Amino acid sequence: MLYREYTPNGILSEFIDKYWVVQDHTHSPGKYKILPDGYSDFIFCLSGIAMPKAHENLISPCESYYVGAMTVFSELTSLPAQLELFGIRFKPGGLSVFCDIPLHEFRNLRIDNGESAFLFPSGFTDRLRKLRTTTGRITEIEKFLLARLGKHFTNNRQVGFAVKQIRLSHGQVAISSLMEKICLCQRHFERKFKYSTGYSPKEFARIARFRHASHLLKNTLPDNYQHLAADCGYYDHSHMAKEFKQLSGASLSEFCNFPDKGPIEI
């Protein structure tokens, strides 16, 4: 399997973390694990067939689909064929500037763009296939998104501030202090945050803490896991291990064998 990442250009980098490409030329069935990271993805299936594990028996797989905010790991299955996926990874709250939809309604779901078409029009995947090169596809996508940005720009500065503070603190900032700083009551703040990111503030903080701990774990000896847990805001070693199991489906030792980037082959 080949995995590559590409950087978005200009103003789009405020809302898009990266573009990514997965290519698998083995022509054999593949299964991949995807971990929650606080981001959301729009995926184009340029060749082959890929679908959620729970829907392996679908007759008509998606050509393009939106992956909502993930609060747990998920698994993806590819059928025996040459597989090529092109993904757009939106930053937390990034998608909301291009379309006005309640993202919390799509949490832990994959939505067929052919049925909803809330962002890209029907037939856009075919346009990307005809371009053949990754550079050409990125140019086409950015041209479309920049035009859409001018019509739908509704960046929520309060949510953006809260997202930034949660990420900078690695999920350890007190949510109550954020509400005081942005002058919103709890109910209003949580509603706006969920609408724009797909997560509640506490869920997003939990993912941010997990992400920070996962980066440090691979460079930490098992004897020091108790200290790592405390530094990352967990009650103790067992609490951290439980969180990793729930969010990644793996023990701490198993997690250390996961690749640093891209989908995890299982």
C-alpha positions in Angstrom: 0.0 0.0 0.0 1.2 3.5 -0.9 0.2 6.5 1.2 1.1 10.1 0.3 0.1 13.5 1.8 -0.1 16.9 0.1 -0.4 20.4 1.5 -3.3 22.7 0.6 -2.6 26.1 -0.9 -3.3 29.6 0.3 -6.3 30.4 2.4 -7.6 26.8 2.1 -4.9 25.8 4.5 -6.9 27.5 7.3 -9.7 24.9 6.9 -8.0 21.9 5.3 -5.2 20.0 7.0 -4.1 17.9 4.0 -5.0 16.0 0.9 -4.0 12.3 0.9 -3.8 9.5 -1.6 -4.0 5.8 -0.9 -3.0 3.3 -3.6 -3.1 -0.5 -3.3 -2.1 -2.5 -6.4 -2.1 -5.9 -4.8 -5.5 -6.8 -6.2 -6.3 -8.7 -3.0 -8.9 -7.9 -0.3 -7.6 -5.4 2.2 -8.8 -4.2 5.7 -7.7 -1.0 7.3 -8.2 0.6 10.7 -8.9 4.3 10.9 -8.3 6.1 14.2 -10.3 9.2 15.5 -8.2 12.3 15.3 -10.7 15.2 15.6 -10.7 15.8 11.8 -13.2 14.8 9.1 -12.7 13.5 5.6 -14.3 13.7 2.2 -13.1 10.7 0.2 -13.2 10.0 -3.6 -12.9 6.4 -4.7 -11.1 6.8 -8.0 -10.7 3.1 -8.6 -11.6 -0.1 -6.8 -14.3 -0.5 -4.2 -14.0 0.6 -0.6 -16.7 0.6 2.0 -17.3 0.5 5.8 -16.8 -3.0 7.3 -20.4 -3.0 8.6 -21.7 -2.6 5.0 -19.5 -5.2 3.2 -22.6 -6.7 1.5 -23.6 -3.4 -0.2 -24.4 -4.0 -3.9 -23.6 -0.4 -5.0 -20.6 1.0 -3.1 -20.0 4.8 -2.8 -18.0 6.7 -5.4 -17.5 9.5 -2.9 -18.5 9.9 0.7 -18.1 12.0 3.7 -16.6 10.5 6.9 -18.1 12.3 9.9 -16.5 13.1 13.2 -15.2 9.8 14.7 -15.4 9.2 18.4 -14.1 5.6 18.1 -12.0 3.7 15.6 -13.5 2.3 12.4 -12.5 -0.4 9.8 -12.6 -0.1 6.1 -12.7 -3.0 3.6 -11.5 -3.0 0.0 -12.6 -5.7 -2.4 -10.1 -7.5 -4.7 -9.2 -4.7 -7.2 -6.7 -2.0 -7.8 -7.7 0.6 -5.1 -7.1 4.4 -5.3 -8.6 6.8 -2.8 -8.2 10.6 -2.8 -9.1 12.3 0.5 -9.6 15.8 1.8 -9.0 16.1 5.5 -10.8 19.0 7.0 -9.6 20.6 10.2 -12.1 20.7 13.1 -14.8 23.2 12.1 -13.2 23.5 8.6 -16.0 21.9 6.6 -18.6 24.3 8.1 -17.2 27.2 6.1 -18.1 25.5 2.9 -21.6 24.2 3.7 -24.1 25.0 6.4 -25.1 21.5 7.8 -25.3 20.2 11.4 -22.1 18.0 11.4 -23.1 16.3 14.7 -25.8 14.5 12.8 -23.1 12.6 10.8 -21.0 11.6 13.8 -19.4 8.1 13.3 -21.2 7.8 9.9 -20.1 7.6 6.3 -22.5 9.5 4.1 -22.8 8.7 0.4 -22.2 12.0 -1.5 -24.4 10.6 -4.3 -27.4 10.6 -2.0 -26.8 14.0 -0.3 -24.4 16.0 -2.5 -24.1 18.6 0.3 -20.6 19.6 -0.9 -19.5 18.3 -4.2 -22.0 17.9 -7.1 -22.9 14.6 -8.7 -20.3 13.6 -11.3 -17.4 15.3 -9.6 -15.6 12.0 -9.0 -15.6 11.3 -12.7 -14.0 14.7 -13.3 -11.2 13.8 -11.0 -10.7 10.4 -12.7 -10.3 12.1 -16.1 -7.5 14.4 -14.8 -5.2 11.4 -14.1 -2.6 13.3 -12.0 -2.7 14.2 -8.3 -1.6 17.8 -9.1 -4.5 18.2 -11.6 -7.0 16.8 -9.1 -5.9 19.1 -6.3 -6.2 22.1 -8.7 -9.7 21.1 -9.6 -10.7 20.6 -6.0 -9.2 23.9 -4.8 -10.9 25.8 -7.7 -14.2 24.4 -6.7 -13.7 25.0 -2.9 -12.5 28.6 -3.4 -15.6 29.4 -5.4 -17.7 27.8 -2.7 -15.9 29.6 0.0 -17.0 33.0 -1.3 -20.6 31.9 -1.0 -20.6 30.1 2.3 -17.9 31.6 4.4 -19.4 31.5 7.9 -16.4 30.8 10.0 -17.4 30.8 13.7 -14.7 32.6 15.6 -15.9 31.5 19.0 -15.8 27.8 18.0 -12.4 28.4 16.2 -11.0 29.9 19.4 -12.2 27.0 21.5 -10.8 24.4 19.1 -7.5 26.1 19.2 -7.3 26.2 23.0 -8.3 22.6 23.3 -5.7 21.5 20.9 -2.9 23.7 22.4 -3.7 22.2 25.8 -3.8 18.7 24.4 -7.4 18.4 25.8 -6.6 19.5 29.3 -8.1 22.9 29.3 -11.2 23.3 31.5 -14.3 23.6 29.3 -15.8 26.0 31.8 -12.9 28.4 31.4 -13.5 28.5 27.6 -17.1 29.4 28.0 -16.1 32.3 30.2 -13.6 33.6 27.7 -16.0 33.5 24.8 -19.0 34.7 26.9 -21.4 31.9 26.1 -23.5 29.8 28.3 -22.9 26.0 28.4 -26.0 25.1 26.3 -25.3 27.7 23.6 -21.6 26.9 23.5 -22.1 23.1 23.2 -24.7 23.5 20.5 -22.5 25.8 18.3 -19.4 23.5 18.9 -21.3 20.3 17.9 -22.9 22.0 14.9 -19.5 23.1 13.5 -17.2 20.2 14.4 -19.4 17.2 15.0 -18.1 16.8 18.5 -19.2 18.0 21.9 -16.4 20.0 23.6 -15.7 17.2 26.0 -15.5 14.6 23.2 -13.1 16.8 21.2 -10.9 17.3 24.3 -10.9 13.5 24.8 -9.7 13.0 21.2 -7.0 15.7 21.6 -5.7 14.1 24.8 -5.6 10.7 23.0 -3.8 12.1 20.1 -1.1 13.8 22.2 -0.6 10.6 24.3 -0.3 8.5 21.2 2.5 10.7 19.8 4.4 10.3 23.1 3.7 6.6 23.7 6.0 5.2 21.1 9.0 7.0 22.6 8.2 6.0 26.2 9.4 2.9 28.0 6.6 0.8 29.6 8.1 1.5 33.0 7.3 5.2 32.5 3.7 4.7 31.4 2.4 5.9 34.8 4.2 9.2 34.4 3.0 9.5 30.8 -0.5 9.0 31.9 -0.3 11.7 34.5 1.4 14.2 32.1 -1.4 13.6 29.6 -4.2 14.1 32.0 -5.2 10.5 32.7 -6.0 9.4 36.2 -3.4 6.5 36.0 -1.9 3.9 33.7 -5.0 1.7 33.6 -7.2 4.7 32.7 -4.9 5.5 29.8 -4.9 1.9 28.6 -8.7 1.8 28.8 -8.9 4.9 26.7 -6.5 3.6 24.1 -8.5 0.3 23.9 -11.8 2.1 23.4 -10.5 4.7 20.8 -8.1 2.5 18.8 -9.1 -1.1 19.6 -5.6 -1.9 20.7 -3.6 -2.3 23.8 -0.7 0.1 24.5 1.9 -2.5 23.3 -0.2 -3.2 20.1 -0.6 0.6 19.5 3.2 1.0 19.4 3.4 -1.1 16.3 0.9 1.1 14.4 2.4 3.3 11.6 2.7 7.0 12.3 0.7 8.1 9.2 -2.1 6.8 7.1 -4.5 3.9 7.5 -3.5 0.9 9.5 -3.5 -2.4 7.6 -5.1 -5.2 9.6 
